[in-house]
Amino acid sequence: MRIGILTLPLHTNYGGILQAYALQTVLERMGHEASVITTPNKAELPVWKWPYSYPKRMIRKYILGKDEPVFFESYYNRVYPIVSQYTLQFINKYIHCFEVGKLLDLKEKDFDAFVVGSDQVWRPMYYPTRIENAYLDFAKDWDVKRMAYAASFGTSEWEYTAWQTRNCRKLIRKFDAIGVREESAVGLCHKFYGVNAGHVLDPTMLLNVQDYIDLVERADVPRSKGKLLCYILDETESTTDLISRLAGETGLIPFRGNSRAEDWSAPLAERIQPPVEQWLRGFMDAELVVTDSFHACVFSILFHKPFIVVGNKERGLARIKSLLKIFGLEKCLYENQELGMTNLNWELVEEKLYEWRRKSFSLISKL
């Protein structure tokens, strides 16, 4: 079966890239022909927005002192290929992309089925166009199979407008199977859409840890420069203090798992994101991980590495709490300045992982 995977754009985010790679790999191992649907990664500002956006940006930059480019789109289009040069190498090598100018360019004959997910593909603030696109509105009259696999709202709060809710309710009822990534999403689907959704694993957890080790070994990346892996997406004074505290208490040398890719004020050389395989190597070498990232928690679990996760409400805390609950690792969440991460039972974690993989594969097999 020819399957089109619809997910968030593949940029420099390691988790976003690897979840697409994992879902594609799983579908291909089941005998399907899977492709990730992509559109050109180019920033454009509609002409009608110029009179509003440019004056506003000038005020922010020259009066309020914000370090943000006025001509953001031009800057992004020039800088992005440099910042993402290594992550793009992984995407081009391992992910089978089906590129179209826009989703409306897709034709019914292109695919026999669509799988929406994973990641926060159902969170309006993260979806690049109309959120209805993430419910296959462009294919609403097509004779194709439709599945959501580990689709995520990212939060336990409902962020849709009444109009979006009505539109998406009609579209989701056309789906043949619905799997969501968080426990809270099961309730949201029932409350706002009137549909039953299954709770499944993020696709990165459907592959074995050896699959990721193989990627690292094929790339022959160098050993990490420390034993305390720090993968922080939103650096704050609190996270910096936590890392210093952990380094002092454990004697482990901290090392970064990412660049300052999203920091527009950083020098370009400091924004270039390291290779995906180097990021994976960090989990192999680490003795402890500190992060505010959902997928860093996932890979800490897969590699059996003790970890501490700092709650990041803006990026979505429900998904992290749901993940920790599945594996009985709630004590790994850093709250109230307490470090509760000790003596993790990896044998029990593997038992739960086996059970959840069986449950998750049973949904995918409905294609």
N, C-alpha and C positions, 0 to 999 in steps of 0.2 A: 504494500500500500504506500502511496506517495503522501507523506505527511508534512504539512507546513507548521513550523513552530513559531508562535507569535509571542514575543517577550519584550522586555525593555531594550532600548538600544545598547549595543555592546561598545563600551568606551574603555575606560581605564579601571573600572571596578572589577577586582578579581572575582568576587562572589558572583556577580552578574555574568561574567564570561564563563566561569566554570559550571554554573547551573545550566547554562545553555549547552555547553559541551557534554555534560553528564546526561541530560535528557535526550539529546541527539544520539549519544552512544547507546543508551538503553534501548531506544526505539530501533536502532540499526541492528543491535544484537537480537532483537525479536524478529528480524527479517524485513523490516520496513525500510523505505527510502526516505530519510528525514532531512529536511533543510530548515535553517533558521531564516525567517523572512526579515530582510533588512531594507532600509531606505537610506539614501545618501546622507552622510553625517555632515551637513552643512548648515550653518546658522544664517538665517535670513530675517530681516525686519521688514514687514509689509510697508509699502509706501504710505499708506494711510495712517500708520503709527508714527511716522517721522516727526510731525509737528508736536506730538505729545512726548515721545520718548527721549528725543535728543535734548530738549531743554531741561527735562527732568534729570537726565544723566549729568548734564553740565552743572546743574545746581549741586547735585550730590558730590561731584568730584571737586569743583572749584570753590564752592561755598561751604559745604559741609565737610570737605576734606576726606571723602571716601576714596580709597585707592581702587577705583573701578574704571575700566576703559569706557570712554564715551561711545566710541565706535566698536562696541563689543563684538558684533558679528564679524567684522573684518579681522579683528584681532584673533577671535576664536578660530576662524578658518585658516589663518596663517600659523597659529601656534599648535593647534590640536594634533596635526600629523607628527609634530616633534615630540610633544608630551606623551603620545600614545604609540610611539614607534615600536616598542617592544611588545606591548599587549596586542597591537595589530598583527605582529608577526605570528603570535599564537593563534589569533582568530583566523588569519589567512591559511595557516597550516592545518588546523584541526577542525575548524567549524565550516560546515558546508552551507554557504549563504545563498539565498535566493533573493537577489536585489531587484527592487522595483522603485520607480520614481516616487510613487505614493501607493498606499494600500488599495486605492480605487483602481489602480492599474492591474491588479490581480484578476485572473480569469478563472471561471469555474473549472475549466479543464486542467488548471495548473496542479491541483492537489485533490486527493480523494478524501482527505481528512485534515482538520486543523486541531492543534493542541495549543491552548493558551496557558502560558506559565513558563517558568515559575517567577519568583521574585515579586516585588510589589507592583505587579502589572495591573492590578485593580485599584491602585491608589491614584486619584485624579491629579494630585500635585506632582506625581512622577511620570505620568504617561504623557508623551510628547505632543499628542494631538487630542482629538476628541476621545473621552474615556469610552464612548460607545464602540470605538474601533477595537478595544480590548475585549469586546463581547461579540466580535465578528459581524458588526453591522453591515460591512461591505459585502458580506456573503449571506445576508439574511434570507434570500430567496433561492439559494443554491442547494443542490442535492448532494451534500457532503456530510461526513461525520464531524461532530464537534465535541471536544473534550476540554475541560479545564484541569490542568494537573498542577497541584501545589500553588495555585494562584493565591496572591496575598493582598489584603487590604492594608497591611502594615501596622494597623492600629485597631484597637477594639472600639474606637469611636466611629460613627457613621459620618463620612465627609462628603457625601454626594448631595447635590441639590435635589429638590423634588422632581425637577424635569429629568435630570440624569437618572434618578432612581426609576422613574416610570419607563424611560427608554430601555435601560439595562435589564429591567425586570422582564420585559417582553423578549429581549434577545437571549437571556440566559435560559429561558424555558425551552429554547430550541436545542440546548445541549443534550448530548446523549449520556454524558457522565460528568460529574463535577467533583473535583478533589481540591481542597484548600489546605494551606500550609499551617494555619494557626487554629487552635481550638476555638478562639473567639469568632473566627470567620464562619464556622459552622452555624453559630447562632445568628450572625448577621445575615447570612444567606436565607435562613429560614424566616427571620423577622421581616426583612425588607423585600425579599424576592419570592417568598413562599415556596422555596425549593429545598430539597435535602442535599447536603454536601458531605462528602467523606473527608475525614482528617487524614492527610498523608504526609510522608516525609518530603523534605526538599530533595530535588533530584540528585544533588551532589552526594547524598547519603545512600543512593541506590547503587553506587559503584563501591568496590572494595578499596581499601587503602592502598593495596598493591597497584591498582590502576593509576593512582597519583604518583606513587613512587616510580613507576615506569616512565612517566612523563619527565620527571626530574632526571632520571638516569640517562634517558635519551638526549636530554639537553646538555648534560655534563656541566651543570652549573657549580660554581665554587661553594665551599662550605660557608655557612653564615658566620658573621663576625662576633657573635656572642651566644648566650644561652637563654636570655630573657627577651622573647619576641614581643615587640611593642607594635601593635597594629591599631592605631588610633585614627579614626576618620575626622573627628572634630576635636582638635587639641584644645585643652583648657588648662588653667592653672591647677585645677584639681587633678587632672590626669597626669600632668607633669610631676606634681608632688607625689602621686601614688607610685609612679614609676621609680622615682628617687627612693621612696620608702622601701619598695620591694627589692631594689638593687642593694640597698644597705642591709636589709634583713637577711637576704639570701646569699649575697656575695656573687650573684650572677651578673654577667656583663650584659647590659641592655643593647638591643639593636633594632632599628626600624624595619618594618616589613613593607613600607610604602614610601613614596616620595611626597612632596607637597603639591600633588597634581592639581588639587582644587583651590589652591591658594594663589589668587591672581596677583598678590603683591610679592610673591617669591620670585627670585631670579629663575630664568627659564631652565638653567642647568639643574636646579633643585626640584623642578616640577616633572622631570622625565620619569615616568613610572617604570620601575624595574620589571623584568620578564615575569610572566605568570609562574614559570618553573622555579624562579628564584624565591618567589613568595611561598610556594609549596615546600621548597627546601627549608625555609624558616621553621616550619612545623616539625620537620624531621630532626632538626638540630636543637630545637628549644627544649629546655627543661621546665619552663614556665611561660605562659602566654598572658598578656594583659591587653584588653581590646574593648572597643565599644561597637564592634561589628558582629552582626548575626552570623555571617559565613565564617568568620574567624572562630566563633564558638563551634560551628559545625566541624571544621577541620581539626580543631583541638580535640574534639570527641573522636573523630575518625583516627587520629594519630595517637590517641591515648595520652594527651598532654594536659597536665593540670593548668587551669586557666581561671582568670578573673575577668568578668565582663562588667564594664561600667554602663549603667543604664543611659541610653540616648533617646530621650522621648521624641525629639524632632524627627529622627530617622525611623522611629517606630519601636516601642518597647514591648508591645504585645507579642510580637514574633519571637523575641528572645525569651520571654517568660514561658511561652508555650513550648519552645524547644527544650528549655531546662526541665520543665515539668515532665516531659516525655521520658527523660532519662534519669529523673530523680536527682538533678544537679542544681537545684534551686540555690544551694549555698554558694555557688560560684558567682552569683550576682552581688556586686559590690554595693552595699547599702549601709547608710549610717556609719560610715568610716570603719566598718567591721570587715575583716578578711575571714570569710567562712570556708574557704577552699582548703580542705585537708583530707587526706586518705580517700581518694575517689575510688569507688569500686568498679573497675573497668570490666570485670567479668559480668557483673550485673548489667552494665551498660551494653555489652555485646549481646546479651540475651534479649534485652529490649529492642536493640537495633534489628536483630533477626526477626522478631515478631512484627515490627513495624514495616520492615521490608516486604514481608509476605503480604501484609495488608495493602501496602502501596502498589505492589505489582499486580494484585488482584484487580485494582481499578484500571491500571494501564492496559491490562489484557482485554478490556472491553472494546478496544479499538478494532 
